[in-house]
Amino acid sequence: MYAAGGVWYVYLVYGSHFMLNLVTGPEGHPAAILVRGLATVSGPGRLTRDFGIDLRLNRAVAGPDSGLHLEDPGIVIPRRRILATPRIGVDYAGPVWAAKAWRFRLDPG
């Protein structure tokens, strides 16, 4: 996660689930986005399992050569459809940090 932005950060949690993150910050600064779901796959552990993502992708550039990259199809999402909610499962971070609305999803309506 301390790498330069634009690389994948994959780690194993609970000894059984891989988590996929996209590093977003400058080198030396811990900033990344956890990819929690995609299309019909909900949950970060299910996502990596269903797409065969493991530590081989860790530190790979998020480009076509890595086999996993982002594309801009030109879709514009109205801001009103982006919902910000508190993060899940981070009560250990304390009441202030656990309540931060740092989880984003699309309003299906």
C-alpha positions as CSV (number, residue, x, y, z in Angstrom):
1,M,0.0,0.0,0.0
2,Y,3.0,2.3,0.3
3,A,3.8,2.0,-3.4
4,A,3.1,4.7,-6.0
5,G,-0.5,4.9,-7.1
6,G,-1.7,2.7,-10.0
7,V,-0.6,-0.7,-8.7
8,W,-2.6,-3.5,-7.1
9,Y,-2.1,-4.3,-3.5
10,V,-3.3,-7.8,-2.6
11,Y,-3.1,-9.3,0.8
12,L,-4.4,-12.3,2.7
13,V,-6.8,-11.8,5.6
14,Y,-7.8,-14.4,8.2
15,G,-5.5,-16.8,6.4
16,S,-8.1,-17.6,3.7
17,H,-9.4,-14.5,1.8
18,F,-7.4,-12.3,-0.5
19,M,-8.3,-8.6,-0.6
20,L,-7.8,-6.5,-3.7
21,N,-6.9,-2.9,-3.4
22,L,-5.9,-0.2,-5.9
23,V,-3.1,2.0,-4.5
24,T,-4.0,5.6,-4.9
25,G,-1.4,7.7,-3.0
26,P,2.1,8.8,-3.7
27,E,5.0,6.4,-2.9
28,G,5.5,6.2,0.8
29,H,2.0,7.2,1.8
30,P,-0.5,4.4,2.7
31,A,-3.6,5.1,0.5
32,A,-5.6,2.5,-1.4
33,I,-9.2,1.6,-2.3
34,L,-10.5,-1.8,-1.3
35,V,-12.5,-3.3,-4.2
36,R,-15.5,-4.8,-2.4
37,G,-17.5,-6.1,-5.4
38,L,-18.1,-6.1,-9.1
39,A,-21.2,-6.6,-11.1
40,T,-23.0,-9.6,-9.5
41,V,-20.2,-10.5,-7.1
42,S,-20.7,-8.9,-3.6
43,G,-17.9,-9.1,-1.0
44,P,-14.2,-8.6,-1.3
45,G,-13.3,-12.3,-0.5
46,R,-15.9,-13.6,-3.0
47,L,-14.6,-11.2,-5.7
48,T,-11.0,-12.4,-5.4
49,R,-12.1,-16.1,-5.3
50,D,-14.4,-15.8,-8.3
51,F,-11.9,-14.0,-10.4
52,G,-8.9,-16.1,-9.3
53,I,-7.0,-13.1,-7.8
54,D,-4.2,-13.9,-5.4
55,L,-0.8,-12.7,-4.4
56,R,0.6,-13.0,-7.9
57,L,-1.2,-9.7,-8.7
58,N,0.3,-7.9,-5.7
59,R,2.4,-4.9,-6.8
60,A,1.5,-5.4,-10.5
61,V,0.7,-2.2,-12.4
62,A,-3.0,-1.8,-13.0
63,G,-2.6,-2.0,-16.7
64,P,-3.4,-4.5,-19.5
65,D,-0.1,-6.4,-19.0
66,S,-1.2,-7.4,-15.5
67,G,-4.4,-9.0,-16.7
68,L,-6.5,-6.6,-14.5
69,H,-6.9,-3.0,-15.4
70,L,-9.4,-0.1,-15.4
71,E,-11.1,1.3,-18.4
72,D,-13.0,4.5,-18.8
73,P,-16.1,3.7,-21.0
74,G,-17.2,7.4,-20.8
75,I,-20.1,6.7,-18.4
76,V,-21.0,9.7,-16.3
77,I,-22.6,8.9,-13.0
78,P,-24.6,11.7,-11.4
79,R,-23.3,12.6,-8.0
80,R,-26.7,12.1,-6.4
81,R,-26.4,8.3,-7.2
82,I,-23.1,8.0,-5.2
83,L,-23.9,7.0,-1.6
84,A,-21.3,7.5,1.1
85,T,-21.8,5.3,4.2
86,P,-19.8,4.3,7.2
87,R,-17.2,1.5,6.7
88,I,-18.1,-2.0,7.7
89,G,-16.3,-4.1,10.3
90,V,-13.9,-1.5,11.6
91,D,-15.3,-0.9,15.1
92,Y,-11.8,-1.6,16.4
93,A,-10.8,1.8,14.9
94,G,-12.8,3.7,17.5
95,P,-16.0,5.6,17.2
96,V,-14.7,8.5,15.3
97,W,-12.8,6.5,12.6
98,A,-15.4,3.7,12.4
99,A,-18.2,6.3,11.7
100,K,-16.4,8.0,8.8
101,A,-18.4,7.7,5.6
102,W,-15.6,6.2,3.6
103,R,-17.6,3.4,1.9
104,F,-19.0,4.4,-1.5
105,R,-21.6,2.6,-3.6
106,L,-24.1,3.4,-6.3
107,D,-27.8,4.0,-5.4
108,P,-29.6,1.4,-7.5
109,G,-32.6,3.7,-7.9
